[in-house]
């Protein structure tokens, strides 16, 4: 899987969670605390943050309930 595929799947999943309402690159990048250009480059595959693929591979080695626990812990660190 390419990094741009990963970002597009996640972006589309967040839109689906939002009842199909489109999320602009500007809004998504702002919520992530990065520039719109950076996010756009990731979605288009022009830039490939190395950590993203490693994190996904690590999550892929966990069972579903372990993924949920790990992501919730990560989200608590952001608060």
PDB file of N, CA, C and O in Angstrom:
ATOM      1  N   UNK A   1       0.850  -1.181   0.000  1.00  0.00           N
ATOM      2  CA  UNK A   1       0.000   0.000   0.000  1.00  0.00           C
ATOM      3  C   UNK A   1       0.888   1.234   0.000  1.00  0.00           C
ATOM      4  O   UNK A   1       1.872   1.309   0.736  1.00  0.00           O
ATOM      5  N   UNK A   2       0.537   2.169  -0.811  1.00  0.00           N
ATOM      6  CA  UNK A   2       1.259   3.435  -0.893  1.00  0.00           C
ATOM      7  C   UNK A   2       0.741   4.396   0.187  1.00  0.00           C
ATOM      8  O   UNK A   2      -0.400   4.283   0.636  1.00  0.00           O
ATOM      9  N   UNK A   3       1.585   5.330   0.589  1.00  0.00           N
ATOM     10  CA  UNK A   3       1.211   6.303   1.623  1.00  0.00           C
ATOM     11  C   UNK A   3      -0.002   7.125   1.197  1.00  0.00           C
ATOM     12  O   UNK A   3      -0.882   7.401   2.013  1.00  0.00           O
ATOM     13  N   UNK A   4      -0.054   7.515  -0.075  1.00  0.00           N
ATOM     14  CA  UNK A   4      -1.212   8.304  -0.515  1.00  0.00           C
ATOM     15  C   UNK A   4      -2.500   7.498  -0.390  1.00  0.00           C
ATOM     16  O   UNK A   4      -3.552   8.061  -0.083  1.00  0.00           O
ATOM     17  N   UNK A   5      -2.433   6.189  -0.622  1.00  0.00           N
ATOM     18  CA  UNK A   5      -3.617   5.336  -0.435  1.00  0.00           C
ATOM     19  C   UNK A   5      -4.072   5.390   1.015  1.00  0.00           C
ATOM     20  O   UNK A   5      -5.263   5.506   1.303  1.00  0.00           O
ATOM     21  N   UNK A   6      -3.113   5.305   1.916  1.00  0.00           N
ATOM     22  CA  UNK A   6      -3.406   5.348   3.346  1.00  0.00           C
ATOM     23  C   UNK A   6      -4.130   6.640   3.721  1.00  0.00           C
ATOM     24  O   UNK A   6      -5.162   6.610   4.392  1.00  0.00           O
ATOM     25  N   UNK A   7      -3.580   7.774   3.283  1.00  0.00           N
ATOM     26  CA  UNK A   7      -4.203   9.056   3.629  1.00  0.00           C
ATOM     27  C   UNK A   7      -5.571   9.219   2.984  1.00  0.00           C
ATOM     28  O   UNK A   7      -6.476   9.795   3.588  1.00  0.00           O
ATOM     29  N   UNK A   8      -5.730   8.723   1.771  1.00  0.00           N
ATOM     30  CA  UNK A   8      -7.028   8.816   1.112  1.00  0.00           C
ATOM     31  C   UNK A   8      -8.060   7.924   1.801  1.00  0.00           C
ATOM     32  O   UNK A   8      -9.211   8.330   1.960  1.00  0.00           O
ATOM     33  N   UNK A   9      -7.672   6.726   2.209  1.00  0.00           N
ATOM     34  CA  UNK A   9      -8.596   5.841   2.930  1.00  0.00           C
ATOM     35  C   UNK A   9      -9.023   6.487   4.242  1.00  0.00           C
ATOM     36  O   UNK A   9     -10.209   6.506   4.572  1.00  0.00           O
ATOM     37  N   UNK A  10      -8.064   7.013   4.984  1.00  0.00           N
ATOM     38  CA  UNK A  10      -8.397   7.647   6.267  1.00  0.00           C
ATOM     39  C   UNK A  10      -9.254   8.895   6.078  1.00  0.00           C
ATOM     40  O   UNK A  10     -10.208   9.112   6.824  1.00  0.00           O
ATOM     41  N   UNK A  11      -8.919   9.711   5.088  1.00  0.00           N
ATOM     42  CA  UNK A  11      -9.699  10.923   4.812  1.00  0.00           C
ATOM     43  C   UNK A  11     -11.138  10.540   4.460  1.00  0.00           C
ATOM     44  O   UNK A  11     -12.088  11.124   4.982  1.00  0.00           O
ATOM     45  N   UNK A  12     -11.291   9.555   3.573  1.00  0.00           N
ATOM     46  CA  UNK A  12     -12.632   9.116   3.172  1.00  0.00           C
ATOM     47  C   UNK A  12     -13.397   8.510   4.347  1.00  0.00           C
ATOM     48  O   UNK A  12     -14.609   8.696   4.461  1.00  0.00           O
ATOM     49  N   UNK A  13     -12.701   7.792   5.215  1.00  0.00           N
ATOM     50  CA  UNK A  13     -13.353   7.212   6.397  1.00  0.00           C
ATOM     51  C   UNK A  13     -13.869   8.302   7.325  1.00  0.00           C
ATOM     52  O   UNK A  13     -14.959   8.183   7.885  1.00  0.00           O
ATOM     53  N   UNK A  14     -13.086   9.362   7.488  1.00  0.00           N
ATOM     54  CA  UNK A  14     -13.546  10.474   8.320  1.00  0.00           C
ATOM     55  C   UNK A  14     -14.739  11.186   7.698  1.00  0.00           C
ATOM     56  O   UNK A  14     -15.641  11.622   8.413  1.00  0.00           O
ATOM     57  N   UNK A  15     -14.753  11.306   6.383  1.00  0.00           N
ATOM     58  CA  UNK A  15     -15.921  11.894   5.715  1.00  0.00           C
ATOM     59  C   UNK A  15     -17.150  11.011   5.908  1.00  0.00           C
ATOM     60  O   UNK A  15     -18.247  11.516   6.149  1.00  0.00           O
ATOM     61  N   UNK A  16     -16.970   9.694   5.802  1.00  0.00           N
ATOM     62  CA  UNK A  16     -18.091   8.772   6.013  1.00  0.00           C
ATOM     63  C   UNK A  16     -18.632   8.887   7.426  1.00  0.00           C
ATOM     64  O   UNK A  16     -19.843   8.885   7.646  1.00  0.00           O
ATOM     65  N   UNK A  17     -17.711   8.987   8.388  1.00  0.00           N
ATOM     66  CA  UNK A  17     -18.120   9.156   9.787  1.00  0.00           C
ATOM     67  C   UNK A  17     -18.921  10.441   9.959  1.00  0.00           C
ATOM     68  O   UNK A  17     -19.776  10.542  10.840  1.00  0.00           O
ATOM     69  N   UNK A  18     -18.635  11.411   9.114  1.00  0.00           N
ATOM     70  CA  UNK A  18     -19.295  12.721   9.160  1.00  0.00           C
ATOM     71  C   UNK A  18     -20.523  12.734   8.235  1.00  0.00           C
ATOM     72  O   UNK A  18     -20.874  13.771   7.671  1.00  0.00           O
ATOM     73  N   UNK A  19     -21.166  11.568   8.088  1.00  0.00           N
ATOM     74  CA  UNK A  19     -22.365  11.406   7.253  1.00  0.00           C
ATOM     75  C   UNK A  19     -22.135  11.802   5.801  1.00  0.00           C
ATOM     76  O   UNK A  19     -23.029  12.344   5.151  1.00  0.00           O
ATOM     77  N   UNK A  20     -20.940  11.532   5.295  1.00  0.00           N
ATOM     78  CA  UNK A  20     -20.636  11.794   3.890  1.00  0.00           C
ATOM     79  C   UNK A  20     -20.313  13.237   3.568  1.00  0.00           C
ATOM     80  O   UNK A  20     -20.059  13.567   2.410  1.00  0.00           O
ATOM     81  N   UNK A  21     -20.316  14.108   4.573  1.00  0.00           N
ATOM     82  CA  UNK A  21     -19.991  15.512   4.340  1.00  0.00           C
ATOM     83  C   UNK A  21     -18.508  15.640   4.007  1.00  0.00           C
ATOM     84  O   UNK A  21     -17.654  15.143   4.740  1.00  0.00           O
ATOM     85  N   UNK A  22     -18.216  16.297   2.916  1.00  0.00           N
ATOM     86  CA  UNK A  22     -16.834  16.470   2.476  1.00  0.00           C
ATOM     87  C   UNK A  22     -16.043  17.289   3.491  1.00  0.00           C
ATOM     88  O   UNK A  22     -16.556  18.224   4.105  1.00  0.00           O
ATOM     89  N   UNK A  23     -14.791  16.909   3.646  1.00  0.00           N
ATOM     90  CA  UNK A  23     -13.877  17.641   4.515  1.00  0.00           C
ATOM     91  C   UNK A  23     -12.792  18.230   3.622  1.00  0.00           C
ATOM     92  O   UNK A  23     -12.098  17.496   2.917  1.00  0.00           O
ATOM     93  N   UNK A  24     -12.646  19.528   3.649  1.00  0.00           N
ATOM     94  CA  UNK A  24     -11.664  20.183   2.788  1.00  0.00           C
ATOM     95  C   UNK A  24     -10.250  19.868   3.259  1.00  0.00           C
ATOM     96  O   UNK A  24     -10.019  19.522   4.418  1.00  0.00           O
ATOM     97  N   UNK A  25      -9.318  19.997   2.332  1.00  0.00           N
ATOM     98  CA  UNK A  25      -7.909  19.826   2.695  1.00  0.00           C
ATOM     99  C   UNK A  25      -7.516  20.827   3.772  1.00  0.00           C
ATOM    100  O   UNK A  25      -6.755  20.509   4.686  1.00  0.00           O
ATOM    101  N   UNK A  26      -8.045  22.036   3.651  1.00  0.00           N
ATOM    102  CA  UNK A  26      -7.734  23.091   4.619  1.00  0.00           C
ATOM    103  C   UNK A  26      -8.219  22.702   6.013  1.00  0.00           C
ATOM    104  O   UNK A  26      -7.479  22.826   6.990  1.00  0.00           O
ATOM    105  N   UNK A  27      -9.464  22.232   6.102  1.00  0.00           N
ATOM    106  CA  UNK A  27     -10.015  21.851   7.399  1.00  0.00           C
ATOM    107  C   UNK A  27      -9.278  20.652   7.992  1.00  0.00           C
ATOM    108  O   UNK A  27      -8.992  20.622   9.189  1.00  0.00           O
ATOM    109  N   UNK A  28      -8.972  19.664   7.148  1.00  0.00           N
ATOM    110  CA  UNK A  28      -8.284  18.473   7.640  1.00  0.00           C
ATOM    111  C   UNK A  28      -6.881  18.828   8.120  1.00  0.00           C
ATOM    112  O   UNK A  28      -6.465  18.405   9.199  1.00  0.00           O
ATOM    113  N   UNK A  29      -6.155  19.602   7.324  1.00  0.00           N
ATOM    114  CA  UNK A  29      -4.791  19.953   7.713  1.00  0.00           C
ATOM    115  C   UNK A  29      -4.790  20.790   8.992  1.00  0.00           C
ATOM    116  O   UNK A  29      -3.914  20.636   9.843  1.00  0.00           O
ATOM    117  N   UNK A  30      -5.767  21.664   9.117  1.00  0.00           N
ATOM    118  CA  UNK A  30      -5.870  22.482  10.322  1.00  0.00           C
ATOM    119  C   UNK A  30      -6.119  21.611  11.548  1.00  0.00           C
ATOM    120  O   UNK A  30      -5.528  21.837  12.604  1.00  0.00           O
ATOM    121  N   UNK A  31      -6.989  20.620  11.411  1.00  0.00           N
ATOM    122  CA  UNK A  31      -7.284  19.742  12.548  1.00  0.00           C
ATOM    123  C   UNK A  31      -6.081  18.891  12.929  1.00  0.00           C
ATOM    124  O   UNK A  31      -5.965  18.457  14.075  1.00  0.00           O
ATOM    125  N   UNK A  32      -5.181  18.649  11.971  1.00  0.00           N
ATOM    126  CA  UNK A  32      -3.982  17.853  12.225  1.00  0.00           C
ATOM    127  C   UNK A  32      -2.792  18.706  12.657  1.00  0.00           C
ATOM    128  O   UNK A  32      -1.766  18.180  13.089  1.00  0.00           O
ATOM    129  N   UNK A  33      -2.938  20.026  12.538  1.00  0.00           N
ATOM    130  CA  UNK A  33      -1.864  20.930  12.932  1.00  0.00           C
ATOM    131  C   UNK A  33      -0.708  20.965  11.952  1.00  0.00           C
ATOM    132  O   UNK A  33       0.442  21.166  12.342  1.00  0.00           O
ATOM    133  N   UNK A  34      -1.019  20.766  10.667  1.00  0.00           N
ATOM    134  CA  UNK A  34      -0.001  20.815   9.615  1.00  0.00           C
ATOM    135  C   UNK A  34      -0.467  21.760   8.520  1.00  0.00           C
ATOM    136  O   UNK A  34      -1.630  22.162   8.488  1.00  0.00           O
ATOM    137  N   UNK A  35       0.439  22.110   7.629  1.00  0.00           N
ATOM    138  CA  UNK A  35       0.046  23.004   6.537  1.00  0.00           C
ATOM    139  C   UNK A  35      -0.810  22.256   5.520  1.00  0.00           C
ATOM    140  O   UNK A  35      -0.711  21.039   5.368  1.00  0.00           O
ATOM    141  N   UNK A  36      -1.646  23.017   4.835  1.00  0.00           N
ATOM    142  CA  UNK A  36      -2.487  22.417   3.802  1.00  0.00           C
ATOM    143  C   UNK A  36      -1.622  21.810   2.706  1.00  0.00           C
ATOM    144  O   UNK A  36      -1.942  20.742   2.184  1.00  0.00           O
ATOM    145  N   UNK A  37      -0.541  22.475   2.359  1.00  0.00           N
ATOM    146  CA  UNK A  37       0.354  21.979   1.305  1.00  0.00           C
ATOM    147  C   UNK A  37       0.957  20.621   1.687  1.00  0.00           C
ATOM    148  O   UNK A  37       1.046  19.720   0.853  1.00  0.00           O
ATOM    149  N   UNK A  38       1.363  20.484   2.938  1.00  0.00           N
ATOM    150  CA  UNK A  38       1.915  19.215   3.405  1.00  0.00           C
ATOM    151  C   UNK A  38       0.883  18.108   3.293  1.00  0.00           C
ATOM    152  O   UNK A  38       1.176  17.028   2.780  1.00  0.00           O
ATOM    153  N   UNK A  39      -0.329  18.376   3.773  1.00  0.00           N
ATOM    154  CA  UNK A  39      -1.387  17.360   3.714  1.00  0.00           C
ATOM    155  C   UNK A  39      -1.715  17.004   2.265  1.00  0.00           C
ATOM    156  O   UNK A  39      -1.888  15.832   1.930  1.00  0.00           O
ATOM    157  N   UNK A  40      -1.798  18.003   1.429  1.00  0.00           N
ATOM    158  CA  UNK A  40      -2.078  17.773   0.008  1.00  0.00           C
ATOM    159  C   UNK A  40      -0.978  16.906  -0.625  1.00  0.00           C
ATOM    160  O   UNK A  40      -1.270  15.987  -1.391  1.00  0.00           O
ATOM    161  N   UNK A  41       0.262  17.199  -0.305  1.00  0.00           N
ATOM    162  CA  UNK A  41       1.369  16.400  -0.835  1.00  0.00           C
ATOM    163  C   UNK A  41       1.280  14.952  -0.366  1.00  0.00           C
ATOM    164  O   UNK A  41       1.575  14.038  -1.136  1.00  0.00           O
ATOM    165  N   UNK A  42       0.879  14.729   0.881  1.00  0.00           N
ATOM    166  CA  UNK A  42       0.725  13.369   1.379  1.00  0.00           C
ATOM    167  C   UNK A  42      -0.395  12.653   0.635  1.00  0.00           C
ATOM    168  O   UNK A  42      -0.238  11.503   0.224  1.00  0.00           O
ATOM    169  N   UNK A  43      -1.540  13.341   0.459  1.00  0.00           N
ATOM    170  CA  UNK A  43      -2.687  12.717  -0.219  1.00  0.00           C
ATOM    171  C   UNK A  43      -2.392  12.408  -1.674  1.00  0.00           C
ATOM    172  O   UNK A  43      -2.915  11.436  -2.220  1.00  0.00           O
ATOM    173  N   UNK A  44      -1.570  13.213  -2.302  1.00  0.00           N
ATOM    174  CA  UNK A  44      -1.254  13.006  -3.712  1.00  0.00           C
ATOM    175  C   UNK A  44      -0.020  12.136  -3.919  1.00  0.00           C
ATOM    176  O   UNK A  44       0.331  11.810  -5.054  1.00  0.00           O
ATOM    177  N   UNK A  45       0.629  11.764  -2.841  1.00  0.00           N
ATOM    178  CA  UNK A  45       1.803  10.912  -2.934  1.00  0.00           C
ATOM    179  C   UNK A  45       3.074  11.636  -3.340  1.00  0.00           C
ATOM    180  O   UNK A  45       4.061  10.996  -3.703  1.00  0.00           O
ATOM    181  N   UNK A  46       3.063  12.959  -3.283  1.00  0.00           N
ATOM    182  CA  UNK A  46       4.264  13.732  -3.631  1.00  0.00           C
ATOM    183  C   UNK A  46       5.277  13.759  -2.497  1.00  0.00           C
ATOM    184  O   UNK A  46       6.470  13.962  -2.723  1.00  0.00           O
ATOM    185  N   UNK A  47       4.795  13.554  -1.283  1.00  0.00           N
ATOM    186  CA  UNK A  47       5.664  13.462  -0.111  1.00  0.00           C
ATOM    187  C   UNK A  47       5.209  12.239   0.675  1.00  0.00           C
ATOM    188  O   UNK A  47       4.023  11.912   0.710  1.00  0.00           O
ATOM    189  N   UNK A  48       6.158  11.575   1.298  1.00  0.00           N
ATOM    190  CA  UNK A  48       5.835  10.330   1.986  1.00  0.00           C
ATOM    191  C   UNK A  48       6.453  10.323   3.378  1.00  0.00           C
ATOM    192  O   UNK A  48       7.617   9.962   3.545  1.00  0.00           O
ATOM    193  N   UNK A  49       5.670  10.724   4.374  1.00  0.00           N
ATOM    194  CA  UNK A  49       6.203  10.707   5.729  1.00  0.00           C
ATOM    195  C   UNK A  49       6.502   9.267   6.140  1.00  0.00           C
ATOM    196  O   UNK A  49       5.605   8.425   6.162  1.00  0.00           O
ATOM    197  N   UNK A  50       7.740   8.993   6.458  1.00  0.00           N
ATOM    198  CA  UNK A  50       8.157   7.633   6.767  1.00  0.00           C
ATOM    199  C   UNK A  50       7.423   7.040   7.958  1.00  0.00           C
ATOM    200  O   UNK A  50       7.093   5.854   7.959  1.00  0.00           O
ATOM    201  N   UNK A  51       7.172   7.837   8.947  1.00  0.00           N
ATOM    202  CA  UNK A  51       6.542   7.327  10.158  1.00  0.00           C
ATOM    203  C   UNK A  51       5.150   6.776   9.888  1.00  0.00           C
ATOM    204  O   UNK A  51       4.725   5.835  10.558  1.00  0.00           O
ATOM    205  N   UNK A  52       4.438   7.333   8.933  1.00  0.00           N
ATOM    206  CA  UNK A  52       3.062   6.899   8.661  1.00  0.00           C
ATOM    207  C   UNK A  52       2.997   5.424   8.294  1.00  0.00           C
ATOM    208  O   UNK A  52       2.153   4.695   8.815  1.00  0.00           O
ATOM    209  N   UNK A  53       3.863   4.982   7.418  1.00  0.00           N
ATOM    210  CA  UNK A  53       3.812   3.575   7.012  1.00  0.00           C
ATOM    211  C   UNK A  53       4.239   2.656   8.149  1.00  0.00           C
ATOM    212  O   UNK A  53       3.698   1.560   8.294  1.00  0.00           O
ATOM    213  N   UNK A  54       5.201   3.088   8.954  1.00  0.00           N
ATOM    214  CA  UNK A  54       5.646   2.280  10.087  1.00  0.00           C
ATOM    215  C   UNK A  54       4.522   2.155  11.117  1.00  0.00           C
ATOM    216  O   UNK A  54       4.261   1.065  11.626  1.00  0.00           O
ATOM    217  N   UNK A  55       3.863   3.267  11.421  1.00  0.00           N
ATOM    218  CA  UNK A  55       2.762   3.243  12.385  1.00  0.00           C
ATOM    219  C   UNK A  55       1.660   2.311  11.892  1.00  0.00           C
ATOM    220  O   UNK A  55       1.124   1.527  12.676  1.00  0.00           O
ATOM    221  N   UNK A  56       1.318   2.381  10.631  1.00  0.00           N
ATOM    222  CA  UNK A  56       0.260   1.520  10.097  1.00  0.00           C
ATOM    223  C   UNK A  56       0.673   0.049  10.137  1.00  0.00           C
ATOM    224  O   UNK A  56      -0.154  -0.813  10.435  1.00  0.00           O
ATOM    225  N   UNK A  57       1.916  -0.243   9.848  1.00  0.00           N
ATOM    226  CA  UNK A  57       2.386  -1.631   9.932  1.00  0.00           C
ATOM    227  C   UNK A  57       2.312  -2.148  11.369  1.00  0.00           C
ATOM    228  O   UNK A  57       1.948  -3.299  11.609  1.00  0.00           O
ATOM    229  N   UNK A  58       2.662  -1.286  12.315  1.00  0.00           N
ATOM    230  CA  UNK A  58       2.589  -1.676  13.722  1.00  0.00           C
ATOM    231  C   UNK A  58       1.133  -1.921  14.125  1.00  0.00           C
ATOM    232  O   UNK A  58       0.830  -2.923  14.773  1.00  0.00           O
ATOM    233  N   UNK A  59       0.236  -1.015  13.748  1.00  0.00           N
ATOM    234  CA  UNK A  59      -1.185  -1.194  14.059  1.00  0.00           C
ATOM    235  C   UNK A  59      -1.734  -2.451  13.394  1.00  0.00           C
ATOM    236  O   UNK A  59      -2.574  -3.144  13.968  1.00  0.00           O
ATOM    237  N   UNK A  60      -1.262  -2.742  12.192  1.00  0.00           N
ATOM    238  CA  UNK A  60      -1.713  -3.923  11.465  1.00  0.00           C
ATOM    239  C   UNK A  60      -1.327  -5.228  12.142  1.00  0.00           C
ATOM    240  O   UNK A  60      -1.914  -6.268  11.844  1.00  0.00           O
ATOM    241  N   UNK A  61      -0.363  -5.198  13.039  1.00  0.00           N
ATOM    242  CA  UNK A  61       0.056  -6.396  13.755  1.00  0.00           C
ATOM    243  C   UNK A  61      -0.783  -6.650  15.007  1.00  0.00           C
ATOM    244  O   UNK A  61      -0.657  -7.690  15.654  1.00  0.00           O
ATOM    245  N   UNK A  62      -1.642  -5.680  15.338  1.00  0.00           N
ATOM    246  CA  UNK A  62      -2.485  -5.801  16.531  1.00  0.00           C
ATOM    247  C   UNK A  62      -3.855  -6.369  16.172  1.00  0.00           C
ATOM    248  O   UNK A  62      -4.310  -6.259  15.033  1.00  0.00           O
ATOM    249  N   UNK A  63      -4.503  -6.978  17.165  1.00  0.00           N
ATOM    250  CA  UNK A  63      -5.899  -7.381  17.003  1.00  0.00           C
ATOM    251  C   UNK A  63      -6.762  -6.129  17.032  1.00  0.00           C
ATOM    252  O   UNK A  63      -6.323  -5.079  17.502  1.00  0.00           O
ATOM    253  N   UNK A  64      -7.992  -6.237  16.531  1.00  0.00           N
ATOM    254  CA  UNK A  64      -8.886  -5.081  16.434  1.00  0.00           C
ATOM    255  C   UNK A  64      -9.051  -4.355  17.768  1.00  0.00           C
ATOM    256  O   UNK A  64      -8.952  -3.129  17.820  1.00  0.00           O
ATOM    257  N   UNK A  65      -9.303  -5.101  18.845  1.00  0.00           N
ATOM    258  CA  UNK A  65      -9.504  -4.447  20.141  1.00  0.00           C
ATOM    259  C   UNK A  65      -8.231  -3.777  20.645  1.00  0.00           C
ATOM    260  O   UNK A  65      -8.296  -2.759  21.334  1.00  0.00           O
ATOM    261  N   UNK A  66      -7.075  -4.340  20.306  1.00  0.00           N
ATOM    262  CA  UNK A  66      -5.807  -3.726  20.692  1.00  0.00           C
ATOM    263  C   UNK A  66      -5.563  -2.438  19.914  1.00  0.00           C
ATOM    264  O   UNK A  66      -5.003  -1.485  20.455  1.00  0.00           O
ATOM    265  N   UNK A  67      -5.978  -2.402  18.649  1.00  0.00           N
ATOM    266  CA  UNK A  67      -5.857  -1.179  17.842  1.00  0.00           C
ATOM    267  C   UNK A  67      -6.683  -0.072  18.474  1.00  0.00           C
ATOM    268  O   UNK A  67      -6.215   1.057  18.627  1.00  0.00           O
ATOM    269  N   UNK A  68      -7.901  -0.400  18.835  1.00  0.00           N
ATOM    270  CA  UNK A  68      -8.789   0.597  19.447  1.00  0.00           C
ATOM    271  C   UNK A  68      -8.181   1.127  20.740  1.00  0.00           C
ATOM    272  O   UNK A  68      -8.175   2.336  20.973  1.00  0.00           O
ATOM    273  N   UNK A  69      -7.669   0.230  21.581  1.00  0.00           N
ATOM    274  CA  UNK A  69      -7.040   0.660  22.843  1.00  0.00           C
ATOM    275  C   UNK A  69      -5.845   1.565  22.586  1.00  0.00           C
ATOM    276  O   UNK A  69      -5.687   2.598  23.237  1.00  0.00           O
ATOM    277  N   UNK A  70      -5.002   1.172  21.633  1.00  0.00           N
ATOM    278  CA  UNK A  70      -3.796   1.965  21.337  1.00  0.00           C
ATOM    279  C   UNK A  70      -4.170   3.349  20.814  1.00  0.00           C
ATOM    280  O   UNK A  70      -3.598   4.354  21.235  1.00  0.00           O
ATOM    281  N   UNK A  71      -5.125   3.394  19.903  1.00  0.00           N
ATOM    282  CA  UNK A  71      -5.525   4.688  19.330  1.00  0.00           C
ATOM    283  C   UNK A  71      -6.149   5.575  20.405  1.00  0.00           C
ATOM    284  O   UNK A  71      -5.897   6.780  20.433  1.00  0.00           O
ATOM    285  N   UNK A  72      -6.941   5.006  21.269  1.00  0.00           N
ATOM    286  CA  UNK A  72      -7.532   5.803  22.353  1.00  0.00           C
ATOM    287  C   UNK A  72      -6.463   6.354  23.288  1.00  0.00           C
ATOM    288  O   UNK A  72      -6.559   7.495  23.740  1.00  0.00           O
ATOM    289  N   UNK A  73      -5.438   5.544  23.581  1.00  0.00           N
ATOM    290  CA  UNK A  73      -4.331   6.031  24.416  1.00  0.00           C
ATOM    291  C   UNK A  73      -3.603   7.178  23.724  1.00  0.00           C
ATOM    292  O   UNK A  73      -3.261   8.178  24.354  1.00  0.00           O
ATOM    293  N   UNK A  74      -3.375   7.025  22.443  1.00  0.00           N
ATOM    294  CA  UNK A  74      -2.697   8.074  21.669  1.00  0.00           C
ATOM    295  C   UNK A  74      -3.525   9.352  21.690  1.00  0.00           C
ATOM    296  O   UNK A  74      -2.985  10.442  21.878  1.00  0.00           O
ATOM    297  N   UNK A  75      -4.829   9.222  21.499  1.00  0.00           N
ATOM    298  CA  UNK A  75      -5.690  10.403  21.507  1.00  0.00           C
ATOM    299  C   UNK A  75      -5.696  11.088  22.864  1.00  0.00           C
ATOM    300  O   UNK A  75      -5.788  12.314  22.929  1.00  0.00           O
ATOM    301  N   UNK A  76      -5.601  10.325  23.948  1.00  0.00           N
ATOM    302  CA  UNK A  76      -5.551  10.924  25.289  1.00  0.00           C
ATOM    303  C   UNK A  76      -4.273  11.722  25.480  1.00  0.00           C
ATOM    304  O   UNK A  76      -4.274  12.721  26.200  1.00  0.00           O
ATOM    305  N   UNK A  77      -3.187  11.303  24.853  1.00  0.00           N
ATOM    306  CA  UNK A  77      -1.924  12.041  24.947  1.00  0.00           C
ATOM    307  C   UNK A  77      -2.041  13.428  24.317  1.00  0.00           C
ATOM    308  O   UNK A  77      -1.343  14.358  24.721  1.00  0.00           O
ATOM    309  N   UNK A  78      -2.921  13.563  23.331  1.00  0.00           N
ATOM    310  CA  UNK A  78      -3.110  14.829  22.624  1.00  0.00           C
ATOM    311  C   UNK A  78      -3.887  15.838  23.474  1.00  0.00           C
ATOM    312  O   UNK A  78      -3.779  17.045  23.259  1.00  0.00           O
ATOM    313  N   UNK A  79      -4.663  15.349  24.431  1.00  0.00           N
ATOM    314  CA  UNK A  79      -5.504  16.249  25.252  1.00  0.00           C
ATOM    315  C   UNK A  79      -4.705  17.035  26.234  1.00  0.00           C
ATOM    316  O   UNK A  79      -5.264  17.829  26.990  1.00  0.00           O
TER     317      UNK A  79
END
